């Protein structure tokens, strides 16, 4: 073995060890955070906590049932608003826009919007929806979260549609099928797993946002009876409880954080499992 070859092997072993160490540190930090949240929050979890309304200020007990339902409403409505817009924009970029000037600006806008702080999105939704309506509401919160969802879904949709082999499109076009029908009945069904995975991951991210909801949904200690009224959500309840002066609310904040974390983990795990059959390409 020459000296140069031995040196390369040593450098290779060193770099491999460094990358493994960095990966272990990253995973360790993640599991430390998750473990600490689980340790602090598990003691406050109970059936009553999940099914009751919050107790009056200063009293112990109560639950976060309205926050769980409110989060489901706001995130679900955000998905109904943001996912179709993101998917249609992704279809345009992949199938029709090509590399034109408009496509460039749409991609640029999506990438920029994806990096905008969520509190800025909340302020924009406040000016766009809350001020004209003159009220906080679940609808305005959903609009804010939909703005966060759109660029994520758009870019994921475009990437997964580009994974669909061109031969599939050519075969359909060769049969005389119009371009729009090829996209609707051939390309989209082929990439549906990846598109749905991107939508799930976008909604999981939106579900954990707090700053936009402070300016839009605002919060509510009771059941939200209308989409045009303020509504409680898990991130907002967690934030309000965490900054309160009451020890019981602090314990409930940890429990709310655990529930939110479990939801995000479940959605991410489901997305990974759903995407696994297409990890080597679209199906």
Buried (B, 14 or more C-beta within 10 A) or exposed (E): EEEEEEEEEEEEEEEEEEEEEEEEEEEEEEEEEBEEBBEBBEEBBEEEBEEBBBBEEEEEEBBBBBBBBBBBBBBEBBBEBBBBBBBEBBBBBBBEBEEEEEBEEBBEBBEEBEEEEBBEBBBBBBEBBBEEEEBBBBBBBBBBBBBBBBBBBBBBBBBBBBBBEEEBBEEBBEEEBEEEEBBBEBBBEBBBBBBBBBBBBBBBBBBBBBBBBBBBBBBBBEEBEEBBBBBBBBBBBBBBBBEBEBEBBBBBBBBBBBBBBBBBEEBBEBBEEBBEEBEEEBB
